[in-house]
Amino acid sequence: MESLMSSPSHLCASSFLGNRRALSVPLVSAPSHPRVTGGRLRVEARVREIFMPALSSTMTEGKIVSWSKSEGDKLTKGDSVVVVESDKADMDVETFYDGILAAIIVGEGEVAPVGAAIGLLAETEDEIAEAKSKAAAATPSSSSQSSAASAPAAETVTPSSPASTPTSTPTPIPTLSPAPSTVSIHDGPQRIVATPYAKKLAKQYKVNIDTVVGTGPYGRITATDVEAAAGKAPAAKPQTIIPLSASPAPSPAPSVATSKPAPQAVSGAAAVPGTVVPFTTMQAAVSRNMVESLNVPTFRVGYTVYTDALDALYKKVKSKGVTMTALLAKAVAVALAQHPVVNASCKDGKSFTYNSDINIAVAVAMDGGLLTPVLQNADKVDLYALSSKWKELVDKARAKQLQPHEYNSGTFTLSNLGMFGVDRFDAILPPGTGAIMAVGASQKKVVATSNGMLGVKSQMQVNVTADHRIIYGAELAAFLQTFAKILDNPDDLTL
């Protein structure tokens, strides 16, 4: 009997990664208490509240990208219900149970805090009228308190966090530009990314979605694309996808993984003087993380490294798909293996942890924000596999398909602005990590050689910002000396 009384209704949040499930969290309040009638246990159906899920450890609010179901639609287990934009990715929320979407409280493009009611779910048609009356009394701004305002019939359960993951490594201000999205990572067929509503229309119109060309963000197939392929007029209210570029933001810069193209200038064409633009979900998360970083006592150490040997190695392995990002990440990881304190982290202000893995987070510029995809176990992974993994992570980041462990498990951060010709800069330390390295451009300089003669060598400035609670100047200087020696003789990186 106890199991029947506590059996919850759930929704499942899964990413747009085919059939791969990403998260599973309770998003719907539990059904009503059972009642004993005629000696038999009977559970009465009541209205349940659909909550805004917590899709990452740093998420405090989410934006409704689109509702793939309309009010009055019957839900079957596994049906897509709503697409939610978190601070890191878009997640497709599916239902585990049958029911009726009785009312939508938070509409498309609107924001609600984690745990707030965004819709109401009824088990039968008899509860729809009750649900609509409750929805009419609730507003998006007050939906987080709708549990208290509702009649006692609707019992609420606070949604739990997603599967335990390490504390999210927030993104720093300096950025590394993503690799071109045209790079193919997999030998097999490319995955088709489409909105749930587009998939529904494709089945309805009998359109092969594999042949539809997407016009949405990052090539995503939208309902309009399917309707165009089917020769149908657009619906009166098409499902909308809110792009990250909703507010003015720098365009993604070219990647150091390619031959050095002329970097694109930061575009300000969309900026209208005097206009107040609210933060996107991702920008708000970056803002919170940067403010939090001010509580960490940091110091900075700069170092000049010679890159002639590194440049020569890059020319050899570039044709094999190796990127400069992978080379730098590998060199940093090998150096960290010799200086574990620089790979340590302090999260509670009372102790620090020597991290068992060396995971290099690399800053990537996105439309409307920043992300730090993580190259896990970079010291142990083969250079060629590491480079292939980096290209895969960049593609997933640009499509907002990164899984939590792919962006929140970094132990050291790398940020590069060298492709813009920037010779040096300081990076802001992401909270929860020990250090971040800012990499400038490699430039030829006239220097004095060891025999006292003048010569030309390629130099690169690197500045490391570190947490002074756990890392001291001498330790950081020793790490930089090791890093410089590795770049002087980088051939071992390919072993």
N, C-alpha and C positions, 0 to 999 in steps of 0.2 A: 504494500500500500504506500509505503514511503516513497518508493521509486515513482509511482504514479503521481503523487502529490508534488514532487519536485521536478518532474520532467519538463525541461525548458524547450521553448521554440527558438530556433537559431536561424541566422543567415550566414552564408559563407562568403568571405571576400577572397576572390582569386584574381590574379593578374591576367593580362591579355596574352598569356603564354600558352596558347593551345589548351591542352587539357591539364596542364600543370597547376596544382593548387598551391597558392602562396600562403594564405592565412586563413584561420578559422576562429572566429570570435563570436560570442553571443551578442546579437544585435536586437533581439526582440524580447519584450517582457514575457514572463512566464504566464501560463494560462491560469484561470481562476482556481480557487480551492475546490476539491472534490466534495460531493454531497452524497450521503448515503440515503438511497430511496428504496423502500421495500426490501431492505437487507442487502442491496447491491450497490456497489460503488459506481458513481457516475460523475464524470468531469464535465462541468458546464462550460460552454464556449463563451468567451468574452473578447472584447476589443483589446488588442495588444499594440504597444507602441514600438515602432521601428526606430532604432537609435542610430546616431552618427557613430560609425565604428572608429576605433583607434587603430590606424593602419601602420603606424610606426611609433617608436618609443618617444619621438620628439613631437608628434602630432598633437596639437591642442584644438584644432578646428579643421573642418574639411569643407570643400566646395562641391556642390552637386553639379557634375558635368552634364549628365543627362539621365532622365528616367526612361528605362527601356520598357516599362510597363505603365499603363494608364489606369486612372481610377476606375474601378469596376472590373478590371481584368482578373481572371482566375489564375492563381499561381500554382505551378506544379513543381515538385522537388527538382532542383537543378536549373530552374528558370533564372535568367538574369533579370534583376529588378532595377538596379540603379548603378551608375558609374560615379565614383567619388574621387575627387582630386585631393590627395594629401600633400604634405610639404615635400614629398619625394617622388611620388608616382601616382598614376591613375589606376584605380582598382575597380574591378567588375564585381559587384556584390550579387551573389546568387542565394536562392532560398533552399533550405533543407526540408521545408514542409509545404504542404498544400494549404491554400487559403485564398482570400480575396483582398486585393489592394483596395481598401475602402476609402482612403483619403491621403492626399499628399500635402504635407505641411510646409516643407521647404522646397521651393521650386528650383528649376534649372538656373545655374549661375549664382544662386544664393549660398551663403556661408552659414554654417551652424557649428557650435562647439561640440567637441567629443562628448558623447553621452546624451546630447539633446535629441528630442523626438523629431524625426524628419518625415514620418508617415505613420499611418495606422493600418493594421492588418486585422481582418475579421475572418473567423472560421466559416461562417455561413452568411447568407444574404440577410438574415434577420438582424445582424449586428451592424449593417452598413449605415443605417440611419443614425444609430447611436454614435458611430465613428465620425460621421460628417458633422454632427453637432459638436463633438469634442474638437474636431479640426477647426471649426469656425471660431471657437473660443481661443484657439492657440494662434500665435504669430511666430514668424521665424525668430524674432528677437527674444520672445519669451518661451520658445519651444523647449529650452533647457530646463524650465520649471514646469513643464506641462504635466509631469507626473504628480506634483502636488496639487495642481489646479484641477486635474481630472477627477471624476467621480470615483469612489472607492472601487468600482468594478474593474478599473484598469490598474493592475498591479505592475510595478516596475522593478527591473533588475538592472543595476549598474553594469554596463558592459565591461568585461575584463580586457586587459591588454592582450595583444597578439602574443604568439609564442615567444618565450623569453629570448631576447637577443641582446648582444652587448650594447652598451650605451652608444647612441648614434654619434658618429664623428661629424660635427657640423662643418660646413664649408667655409674656407677662408675667403678673404676679399680678393687677393691676387688669384688669377685663374690660368689654367692651362687649356688651350683651345682643343676641342675634340677633333679626332681624326675624321676625314671625309666619310660621309655616310654611304658613299658608293662602294666602299671596300667590302668585299664579300668575305664573310667569316666561315660559313659552312659550305661544305661541298654539295649538300643536298638542296632541295628546293627551299626557297625563301618562305618564311612564315607570313601569312596574310593577316594584317592587323586591321580589324574593322570594329565599329561600335556594335553593341548588342542589337540596337534597333536596325542597323544596316543588315545584320545577319538575318534578322526576322523578316525584313522586307525581301531579302534575296530569296528566302524560301517561299515567301508568298507570291512573288512574281516569277519564280522559277528561273532565277538568274544565277549563273555560275560565278560566284563571288571571286574565284581565282582570276577571272578575266577582267574584273573591274579595276579601273585606275583610281586610286584614292587621291582626293584633293584636300583632305584634312591635314592637321598638324602632323609633320613627319611622314606624310604619305598615308595616313589612316583613312580607311574607306568609311564614308559617312552615308547616311540615309539618302541624301541628295544624289550622291554618286550612283547608288543602286537604282534610284528612280530614273536617272538619266539613261542608265544602261538598259532599263526596261522600257524606255520610251514613255514614261508616265510623267504627268505634271507634278511638281513638288507639292507635298502636303501643305495644308494651311499653316500648320505649326510643326516644322521639321525639328528633329532632335538636333540640338546644338552642342558643339564641343567648344569649350572655352580654352583658347590657346594660351600658352605661357606669355606670348607677346602682347597680352592685353594691355600691358603698360609699357612705356618706353624702356628699352633695355639694350645693351650692347649686342650687336650681331655676333654669332659664334665666330671665333677667330680661327684661322687656318692652323692645322696641327703641326707640331714639330716632327710628326711621323712622316711627313712628306718632304720632298725637296723644297727648300725655302722659297715659297712664293711671296709676292708682295703682300704684306698683311693688310687686311681690310680695315679701313678707318671706322671708328665707332660711330654709328649712324645716329644722328639726332633729328632725322627728318620727321619722326613721329612726335617729337616733343613740341608742344605748343606753349609758348611763354605764358605764365600766369595760370596754367592749368594744374589743378590738384589731382594727382593720380594715386589711388589707394594701392597698397602693396598687394602683389599676388600672394597666394598661399606659400609659395617657395620663398619669395622675398621676405615675407613676415618671419619665416623660420630662420632665414639667414640673419635677419635683424636681431632676433632674440639671442641667437648663438653669439653674435659679435658683442652684444652688450654683456653677456655672461662672461666672455673672455676677458673683460676688463677687470674681473675679480682675481685673475691669476697673475702673480708677480713674474714678469718675464724679463729676459735680457737678450741681447742680440750680438752675434759674432759673425764677422765677415771674413772671407778667405778667397784668395785668388788661385785658381787652378788652371793648369795648361791642358789644352784639349787637342793638340795636334795628333796624338796617338788615338784618341777617341774618335776624331773625325776620320782618320784613316780606316779604323775598324768599321765605322758606320758605312763607309763607301763599299766595303767588302760584303757586308751582311744585309745591306738595304734591299738588294735584289731578291733576297730570301724572305722578305716580309718583315724584317726586324725594324722596329721604329726607334727613334732617338729616345722616346719616352721609356721604352722597355730597357734600353741601355742604361739610362740614368737611374731608373728604379732598381735595376739589378745591382748597379754599383753601390747605391745607397744601402740596399739590403745586405750586401756582403760586408760593408763597413759596419753596419749595425750589429752584425753577428759578433764582431770583435769588441763592441762597446755596448753591451746590453742595457746600461743605465740610460742611454740616449733613447732606447726603445721602450723605456718604462713609462708608466702613467700614474697620475695622482688624481683620484676622483672624489675623495671625501675630505681632503685637507688634513687627514690624520695619518695616512699611510700611503705607500706607493707600491705598485705591482711591477715585477719584472715579467713582462709579457712573454709567454712561451712561443708565440708565433711572431714573425716579422711580416706585417701586412702593410704595404705601401699604398696609402690613399693619394690619388693624383687629382688635383683640382681641374674641373672641366667647366667651361663657360656654357651656360644654357640660356635660351630665351627666357628672360624674366627671373633668372636666379643662377645658382651655382650648385654643382654636385661634386662629390669626391668618390668616384668608383675606386674599389679597393683591389689591388693585386695581392692576393693572399699567398703567404709563404714564398715571397719573392726571392728569398735567398736560396730556396731549395728547388724552385721550378726552373726548368731549362729555358734559356733565353728565347728560343724560337717559340716555345709554347707560351711563354710569358707575353711575348709580343702579340701572338694570336689571341690570347685571352684579353689583352688590352683593347684590341680592335672590337672584340665582341662586347665588352663592357661599354665602350663609347657608343656603339650602335644602340644598345639597350637604354643607355642614359638619354640619348636624344629622342627615343621613342617612349620615354617614361615607363620603362619596363623593368628597371632594376629591382631585384629582390632585397629585402632588408639587410641580409648578410653581405650583400655586394656593395653597400655604401656606408655601413655603420660599424665595420669591424677593423678600421684602420688603426695602426699603432704609431705611425709616422706619416707625415704629409709632405708631398712634393708639389711645388707650384712653379710654373715656368712662364715667363713673359718674354723670353729671349727672341721669339719669332717676331716680336714687334720692334726689335732693336733696342729694347730697354736694357741698359747695362747693369743696373742694380736696383733692388727694391727690398722693402721689408714686408714680410707676411705676418698676418695676425694668427696667433696660436689657437687652433681649435680646442675648446675645452675638452678635457678627458684624455688628451694626448700629451706627450712630453716635448715634442719639437716639430717644427715645420721648416723646410728648406725652400728658400726663394732663389730661383735660378735665372740669371741674366743671360744676355746674348754673348756668344763667343766672337771675339774680335781680335784681329791681328794687331800686335803691338811690337814696337822696337824695344828689345830688352838686351841686357848684358848677359852673355852666355857664361858658362862655367870657366872657359879659358880666357875670359876678360875681353872678348870681342863682342861687337854688336851683332844682333841677329833679330829675325822676325819670328815671333811665336804667337799662337792663338791662345788667348786668355779668356777666362770666364769667371765672373764674380758670383759667388754664392753667399747668401746671408742666411743664417739659421736663427730662428726665434725659439727660445727654450723656456721651459718652466723652471724657475730658479729654486723652487722648493725641493726638486729632486735632481737637477742637473746643475753642475757648477762649471765655471769658466774653463778650468784646466781639462775637465772631462770632455767638454764640447770641442775644445781646440784639438785634443787628441783624436777625436772622431773625424774632424775635418782634415787633419793630416793624413789619416788612413784613407779617407775618401779621395784625396788628391793623389796619393800613391797608386790607388787602383786605376784612376783615369790615366796616369802616366804609363801604366802597363795593363791595358784593358783586355788583352787577349784571353786571360783566364775566365772572363765573363762568358765566353762561348762554350766553355767546357761543361 
